């Protein structure tokens, strides 16, 4: 685990903090200000709990049962019961990084001082994260309103020493055993605390933050693969001129065009070899790459704005306000996050689609401007990359299905009290699959484009220095170059890992300078 420490205060949690804790095992500490805010808000909840008037979440039931006033002696049982009953997830286990993001973001809201949770409960949340204990959370159980209830409940169950969790060694054991092994005392929940631990958008937000990190890498990688394909197809780089993009000033478009132009600098292939088959214009999938990639980049920027707002939020119901009021609200509704999760699935599908079209063009002897059919060594005896494109096409078709928005759906629950829900968790889950698939699609284009560039080089043409760097790094990573047919899956897997880990971008930046 990374010994980097993230300090959780009453505000200003960043996307980098989320990724550090979720993916890299950063330690978590509560700031003095957070502990003071927790203690102050708890005093307000304790005072309300002592009054005879019912207060939602403090001395009442929940959801459709909110009208029942709960007597003092039953309130601890009420808080335990909401966690136990709401920990009703089903299906496959959710990934460790998602659960860690979920727990960290709930701690972030608790530490804001707007939830009324005691400092010792927040400290236990930090202790569980720091011990590398990961609650078992299941795929199904959240409607994205009131927040990610079932996933968060499984995490709260671990704090109580109940249910199952995965230890730092990857073994699933009873949560109570894991807490004891790490010297962590299970919490005994008091008024409002059970509700406060499970009433937020933390799961969908965590997945959004991590998807944005992954997509930033993929969009830069796709700019590089588009440039490699343009080069291999003997296209023209003139369409990337900054003055052309300045007159349609979408920010992402200009960034993508600049990235491609940097990759192609010094190429001996672009725009100079069209005597046999003159072209006035390249195909849309080549010529319009900056427009498509750039529109996706702008969508990422908007999604990042929404994520930033949500990271600055305290999502709970009811909330403790600075003036001492405890008020009900609808801030747990996941619509803002759900929408952008769906937007990202749409642009990811379109990016995958345009990558696949360039790959197909590289393999088609009628459109590849002199490249061998399917980039095969001995076409007919060898099939080359024919089926690699099939795999890529299958992934693109799956991406299109995943682009169907989850947030346009709603299904009523809780006896019609919760009669409109966001489905944000579902949007986040399918986006994770889409991001995985997009990585594979970009990897296939990279594999095809680098092979095509090498075939051009074998003819005596000189690729751009950045292209040469990409080819050399990919080959060093285990994805082999042109030659007779061989077992192709390992090469594609190597290309996938190469793209996924950001090594494509890292390979060309020493030549191009930093790419956006």
N, C-alpha and C positions, 0 to 999 in steps of 0.2 A: 504494500500500500504506500502511496505517495505521502511523505511526511509534511507536505504543504498543508497549512491550516487556513480554513475559512472561518472568519469571525462573523457570527450572526448578530446583527443589531436590530433595532426597531424598524429599519428601512434599508434601502440601497443594496439589496441582493442583486447580483448580476447574473447574466447568462453564463459567463465564465465560471462563476461560483458553482452553478448547478452542474456543469460538465465536470468540474474538478472533483466534486463530491461523488457524483453518480458514476463516472467512468474511471476516475483515477484514484479513488480512495482517499481523497483529502480529508484530513481531520476537521472536526467542527467544534467551535467554542462559542459560548454565549458571551456577548459583551456585557459589561457592567450596566450599561444603559438598558439593555434588554431585560436583565434580571430585575432591575428596579421597576421597569414598566410592567413586567409580569406581576410583581408583588402588588403594585398599586392597583392594577385592574382586578386582582383577586380580592382585595379589600372591598371593592364595589360589589362583586358577586356575593361575597359572604354577607354583606349588609342586606342585600336584597333577599338572600335565602332566609334570613331571620325574620323577614316581614310576613304577615299573613296573606298579603295579596299575591296571587299567582303571577309568575314571570316566566314567559316561554323559555324553555331550555334549562331553567334553573329549578323551577318547582312545578313543571307541567310535563305531560307526555309530549310525544313528538309527532310531526306530520299530521295525519288525519286524527291522531289521538291527543292533539294539543289542548283540547278542552278540559282534560282531566287534571285536577290539582293533586299533586303527589305530596303525601305527608313526609315530615322530616325523616322518620325512621326508614322510609323506603327509597330515599333519593340515591344513596350509594348503589343500591340494587338496580335502580333505574338506569344509572350510567353504565354499570356492567352489562346490563341486559341489552342496551342499545348496541353496544359493541358486539356482543355475542350473536345477536339476532341479525345484525347487518353484515356480519362476516359470512356471507352466503354466496360467495363466488363459486363458479364452476369452470371447468375446462382446463386447458394447458396452463402451466405456470408462466407468469410474466417474467421477462428478462430481469436479471439482477440490477442492471443499470437503471431500468425504469422504476423499480421499487425503491432504490436509493434516492432517485430524484423525487419520487413521491413523498418519501419520509422527510427529506431535507426541506422541500417546499412547504410541507405542513408545519415543520419546525419554524420556518421563516415567518409564517403567519402567526403562529402561537407567540413568537418572540416580539411581535409588533405591539403587544399590550392591549389588543382589541378583543381578545377571546376570553379573558378571565381564567385562564389556566394557571395553576400554581407553578412557581419556578422549578420545583423539584420534578414535575412532570416533564417540563421542557428539557431539563438536564438529563433525564432518563432517555429521552429521544436522542439527544446528542451522544450519550454513552452507547446506545445500541448501534448507531451509525459508526462510531469510532471502533467498536469491537468487531465490525465486519459481519454483524448478524443481519440477515436479510429475510424478512417475513415471506412466507409463501403466499403469493397473491395470484389469483386466477384471472384468465382472459375475460370472462363474462361476469357482469354484475353491476356495471355502471351505466346509467342513462345520461350522465353528464349534467344531472340536476336532481336532487340537491347535491351537486358536486359528485365526486367519484366515491360514492358511499361504500360500496362493498370493498373495493381495493384498499381504501383508507381504513376500513374496519379491520381487515386482516392485519394491517400494520399496528393498529391500536391493540388488537388482541395479543400481539407479541409483547407489547409494553406491560400488559397484565400478567405475562407469564403463561399464556394459554396459546393453543393452536400449535402450528409448526413453523419452523424457520430454518434457513440454511446458515450453517456456520461458516467462518472464514475459510475452512478447508473444503467447502462445497458439499458437505454432508447435511442432509435434512434430518433434524432432530426435534423433539418437543421443545417449544420455546422456553419453557421453564428451566429445562436442563441447560440450555445455552446461556441464559441469563445468569444462572448460578455459577456456571463455569467461568464466567467473566466478572463475577462479583457484583452483578447488577441486581438490585432489589426490585421486584415487580411493583408497579404502581397500584395504589388503591384509589380509584377515581372518585371524585366528589362532584358536587353540583356543577352542571354544565360541561364538565371536562370530557365526558364521553362524546357528547355532541360536537364539541369543538375539535376533537381529533379526527372527525370523519366528514366534515361539511365543507369541502373545498374542491377547487378545480386543479388540484396539484398533479394528478396523474396526466391529464391531457396537456397541462402546461409543461411538465417535465419532458414529455415526448415531443412537444413543439420545439422546445429549446434545443434538444439534441438533434432533431431533424434539420433545424436551421444550420447547425454546425456542419452536419453531413452534406447538406445541399450546397452550402458555400463552396466546399471542396469540389463537389460534382459539377457545379456550373463552371468553375475555372477549368476543371479537367475537360469538360465538353467543349469549351473554347479551344483548348489545345487539340483535341481530336478533330474538331471541325477544320482547324487550320491544316492538320496533317492530311485529312481527306482532300481538301482543296488542292493542296500541293501535289498529292498523288494523282489527282485527276487533271493535272496541268491547267488548273483554273487561274483566274486572274485575281490578284490582291488589290486591284484598283478600287473595287467596291468597298474596301475597308478604309478608304481615305477619311481622315477626321472631318474634312469640310463637308462630306456627304452626310455624315451623321449629325453634324452641328445643325443642319437645317431641319432635322426631326429630333429635337433634343430630349428624347427619353434617356434618362441617365444610364440605365443598364445597357442600352444599345451601344452607346458610345464606349462603355467599359469593355464589352465583349469584342467590339471591333478593334479596339486598341490592343487587347490581349492577343487576338489572332494576328494582327499586324506585327507584333513583337515576335511571335513564334516564327513567322514567315520571313523575317528580316534576313537578307542574304541568300535567299533561295535561288537556285538555278533552274527550278522547275516551273515557277508560276508565270503564266502569261506569255511564254516565249516559244511554245512548241505546238502551235495550232495550225501550221501550214497545211497539213494533210487533211484536217477537218476543222476549218475555221469556225469559231463560235463568236457570235456577237455577245451572248450572255451565258453565264453558267446557270445550271438548274437552280430552282428555288432552294432546295435543301442545302446547297452550297452558298449561293449568293445571299440568302436571307438568314443565314445562321446568326449574325449579330442581332437582327430584329427579334428572332424567336428566343434566343438565349437571353437577350437583354430584357425582354418583357418578363421572363421568368425571374431574372434578377430583381426587377422592380417589385414583383410580387413578394419575393423574399424580404425585401426591405420593409414593405408594409407589414408583413407578418412579424418581423422583428420589432416594429413599433408596438404592435398589440402585445407581444410577449413582454416587452419592457413595461408596459402599463400594468400587466397582470403581475409581474414580479414586484411592482411597487404597491400592490394591493394587499389588503387584509381581508381575505374571503372567509366569512363565517356568518352564521345566523343563529341567535342574535349576536350583535357586536356590542362591545363596551366602548362608549364614546368618552372623550376627554372630560365632558361636563358631568360624568357620573351616570348618564342614562344607559340603559341596556335596551336596544331597539332591534326589532325584527326587520328583515330586509330581504331582497332577492338577489344579492350579489353572488350567490353560489351558482347562478344560472350560467352555463358554459357557452352561451351563444357566441360571444366575441372570439373565444379561442377556437370553437368548433368551426366557425366560418373560415378562418385563415388556414386551419388544418386541411379543410377541403380545397381551398384555393391552391395550396401547395401540391396536393395530389393531382390537380388538373394540370398545373404547369409542368410537373414532373413527367406526367404522361406525354405531354406534347414534346418535351425535350427528348424523351426516349424515342418518340415517333420520328423526329427529324434525324436523330443519330442513325436509326435503322435504315432510313431512306438513303443516306450517304453510303452506308455499308453495302446495301444492295447495288448501288451504282458502281461501287468499286469492283464488285464481283461479276457484273454483267458485261461481257465483251462488246456488246453493241453500244454501251454508254460509258465505258471506262477509258476510252481513248488510247487503246493499244495495250492495255494490261491483259494478261492471259485469263481465260475463263475461270472464274472462281478463285483466281490467284493460285491456280494449281501448278504443280511442277510439270506434269505431263497430262494435260487435260484429257479425260476419257479413261486413262489408266488411274489417274488421281482425281479425287473429287474436290481437293483443296478445302476452301472454307464454306462450301455449299451448306452444310448442316449447321455450322456455327451461326449462319444467318437465320436458319430455321429457329434455332434456339432463341436468338435475339427477337425474331418476329413473335414467337410465343410469349416472350416476356412483355413485348409492347402491347399485345392484345390483353394480357392480364392487367397491365397498367391502365388501359382504357376502362376496364371494369372497375378498377380501384378508384378511378376518378369520379365515379358516380357519387354525389355528395351524401354523406350521412346526416349532415345538419339540416337537410330539407325534410327529414323524417322526424316524427315525434310519436310517442305512444304514451297514453296516460297511465298513471300509477298511483299508489297510495289512496285508493278509494276516491279517485278523481281530485284529491287535494293537489297532487302534483300532475296537473293535466296538460302541461306542455314542457317537454324536455329537450335538451340540446343535442344529445347523441355525440357529444364531443369526444368521449373516450373511444367510441367506435371509429370516429374520424381519425383519431390519433393512431389507433391500432392499424388501420389500413394504410395510413401514410408511412408507417414504419416498413410495411411490406413493400410499398411503392419505392421507397428510398433504396431498399436492398436490391430490388429489381432494376432500378435505374443505374445503380452501380454496375451491375452485370452488363447492361446494355451499352453503357459507355465503354466498358472493358472490351466488348466485342468489336466496337468500332475502332478502338485503339489497336487491337490485335490485327484487324484487317488493314487499317491505314498504315501501320508501321511495316507490314509485309509489303504492301504496295509501294511505299517509299523506297524500301530496299530493292525491289525489282527495278524501279526507275534508276536507282544508283548503279545497279549492275549494267544498265545500258549506257553508263557514262555521264548521266546527269547528276548534279551535285545538290543534295537537299540542304535546307537551311541548317545552320549550326544548332539551333534549338531542336529541330527534328532529329538530327543525328544524336543529340544528347538523350532524347526520349527513347529512341530505338535502342541505344546502347544500354540504358538503365533497365528497360523492359527485358532485354535479352539476359542481362545479368541477374534479373529476378526470376528467371526460369522459363520464360515464354519464348520458345525458339522461333527462328526466322524461317524464310522460304526453304522449301525442299519437298521431298516426296511425302506422301500421306503418312501420318503417324497418329497415335492415340492422342486426340485433340483436347479432351476434357482437362487434363492437367495444365496444359498451356493456358486455357481459358481461365482456369482457377487462379493461376499465377497472375494473369492480367487483372482479374477481379481484385485480388489482394493488393496489387500494385496501385490501382486506382483508389480503393477503399481507404488505404492508409495514407493517402496524400502524396505518394512517392512520385506520381507523374508530375504534379506541380513542382515538387522539390527538384526533380531532374532537370527541368527546363529553366527554372528561375536563375541559376548561376549564369545562364546565357542571356535571358531576356530582361533580367532585373525582376523585382517583385511584381507579380500579377495580381490583379484585383479579384 
